[in-house]
């Protein structure tokens, strides 16, 4: 009985992970590349764009990333989410405020 409960718990944990959306503000290239319809080049483009321009505000913003058409974004959007920017993420604006 104990083994059955453990097996059921493990199965539930795996199924939750399989159906969880991937946060494009936090995901690594490897995590992004694991999404059906996403290849390693697109995953790398997302990470590079995020590093250069800062966190995404919406999944639709992926259309600005090289290699992503509006159709590609529409197909991938059920698998993606946009959470808060990770700690230390830049907004893409690297200029310093002017002193008075």
Sine and cosine of phi, psi and omega as CSV:
sin_phi,cos_phi,sin_psi,cos_psi,sin_omega,cos_omega
0.00,0.00,-0.67,0.74,-0.02,-1.00
-0.88,0.47,-0.65,0.76,0.02,-1.00
-0.91,0.42,-0.61,0.80,0.02,-1.00
-0.90,0.43,-0.66,0.76,0.02,-1.00
-0.91,0.41,-0.69,0.73,0.02,-1.00
-0.90,0.44,-0.66,0.75,0.02,-1.00
-0.90,0.43,-0.66,0.75,0.02,-1.00
-0.90,0.43,-0.67,0.75,0.03,-1.00
-0.89,0.46,-0.67,0.74,0.02,-1.00
-0.91,0.42,-0.67,0.75,0.02,-1.00
-0.89,0.45,-0.65,0.76,0.02,-1.00
-0.91,0.42,-0.64,0.77,0.01,-1.00
-0.90,0.43,-0.67,0.74,0.01,-1.00
-0.92,0.39,-0.69,0.73,-0.03,-1.00
-0.92,0.40,-0.55,0.83,0.05,-1.00
-0.91,0.40,-0.67,0.74,0.00,-1.00
-0.92,0.40,-0.58,0.81,-0.03,-1.00
-0.92,0.39,-0.60,0.80,-0.07,-1.00
-1.00,-0.08,0.00,1.00,0.00,-1.00
-0.96,0.27,0.63,-0.78,0.07,-1.00
-0.97,0.26,0.47,-0.88,0.00,-1.00
-0.99,-0.12,0.82,-0.58,0.00,-1.00
-0.98,0.18,0.91,-0.41,-0.06,-1.00
-0.95,0.32,-0.20,0.98,0.07,-1.00
-1.00,0.06,-0.26,0.97,-0.06,-1.00
-0.84,-0.55,-0.33,0.95,-0.12,-0.99
-0.93,0.36,0.55,-0.83,0.09,-1.00
-0.99,0.10,0.17,-0.98,0.07,-1.00
-0.84,0.54,-0.67,0.74,-0.02,-1.00
-0.89,0.45,-0.69,0.72,0.01,-1.00
-0.91,0.42,-0.65,0.76,0.01,-1.00
-0.92,0.38,-0.67,0.74,-0.03,-1.00
-0.91,0.42,-0.33,0.94,0.00,-1.00
-0.98,0.21,-0.17,0.99,-0.01,-1.00
-0.97,0.24,0.70,-0.72,0.03,-1.00
-0.88,0.48,0.78,-0.62,-0.01,-1.00
1.00,-0.06,-0.05,1.00,0.01,-1.00
-0.92,-0.38,0.78,-0.63,0.07,-1.00
-0.97,-0.24,0.07,-1.00,-0.07,-1.00
-0.91,0.41,-0.54,0.84,0.01,-1.00
-0.91,0.41,-0.68,0.74,0.03,-1.00
-0.92,0.39,-0.64,0.77,0.03,-1.00
-0.88,0.48,-0.68,0.73,0.02,-1.00
-0.90,0.43,-0.64,0.77,0.02,-1.00
-0.88,0.48,-0.64,0.77,0.02,-1.00
-0.89,0.45,-0.75,0.67,-0.03,-1.00
-0.90,0.44,-0.67,0.74,0.02,-1.00
-0.91,0.42,-0.68,0.73,0.02,-1.00
-0.89,0.46,-0.69,0.72,0.00,-1.00
-0.89,0.46,-0.65,0.76,0.00,-1.00
-0.91,0.41,-0.64,0.77,-0.06,-1.00
-0.98,0.19,-0.63,0.77,-0.14,-0.99
-0.95,-0.32,-0.14,0.99,-0.01,-1.00
1.00,-0.09,-0.11,-0.99,-0.09,-1.00
-0.92,0.39,0.51,-0.86,0.08,-1.00
-0.98,0.21,0.59,-0.81,0.07,-1.00
-0.99,-0.13,-0.35,0.94,0.04,-1.00
-0.43,-0.90,0.34,-0.94,0.05,-1.00
-0.90,0.43,-0.58,0.81,0.01,-1.00
-0.84,0.54,-0.42,0.91,0.01,-1.00
-0.90,0.43,-0.25,0.97,0.07,-1.00
-0.87,0.49,-0.37,0.93,0.02,-1.00
-0.88,0.47,-0.32,0.95,0.04,-1.00
-0.99,0.15,-0.27,0.96,-0.04,-1.00
-0.99,0.15,0.75,-0.67,0.03,-1.00
-0.81,0.58,0.73,-0.68,0.02,-1.00
0.99,-0.11,-0.04,1.00,-0.03,-1.00
-0.90,-0.44,0.91,-0.42,0.11,-0.99
-1.00,-0.01,0.17,-0.99,0.04,-1.00
-0.90,0.44,-0.56,0.83,0.05,-1.00
-0.91,0.41,-0.66,0.75,0.02,-1.00
-0.89,0.45,-0.67,0.74,0.01,-1.00
-0.90,0.43,-0.66,0.75,0.02,-1.00
-0.88,0.48,-0.64,0.77,0.00,-1.00
-0.94,0.34,-0.59,0.81,-0.05,-1.00
-1.00,0.09,-0.38,0.92,-0.14,-0.99
-0.83,0.55,-0.54,0.84,0.05,-1.00
-0.90,0.44,-0.35,0.94,-0.03,-1.00
-1.00,-0.07,-0.15,0.99,-0.15,-0.99
-0.89,-0.45,0.42,-0.91,0.12,-0.99
-0.63,-0.77,0.22,-0.98,0.06,-1.00
-0.79,-0.61,0.95,-0.31,0.05,-1.00
-0.99,-0.14,-0.21,-0.98,0.04,-1.00
-0.92,0.39,0.45,-0.90,0.04,-1.00
-0.90,0.43,0.63,-0.78,0.04,-1.00
-0.90,0.44,0.41,-0.91,0.03,-1.00
-0.83,0.56,0.70,-0.71,0.03,-1.00
1.00,0.08,0.00,1.00,0.02,-1.00
-0.96,0.29,0.59,-0.81,0.02,-1.00
-1.00,-0.09,0.35,-0.94,0.02,-1.00
-1.00,0.05,0.02,1.00,-0.03,-1.00
1.00,-0.07,-0.28,0.96,0.02,-1.00
-0.99,-0.11,0.96,-0.29,-0.06,-1.00
-0.99,-0.16,0.06,1.00,0.01,-1.00
-0.96,0.26,0.50,-0.87,0.04,-1.00
-1.00,-0.08,0.54,-0.84,0.01,-1.00
-0.89,0.46,0.56,-0.83,0.03,-1.00
-0.97,0.26,0.65,-0.76,0.06,-1.00
-1.00,0.03,0.62,-0.79,0.04,-1.00
-1.00,0.01,0.00,0.00,0.00,0.00
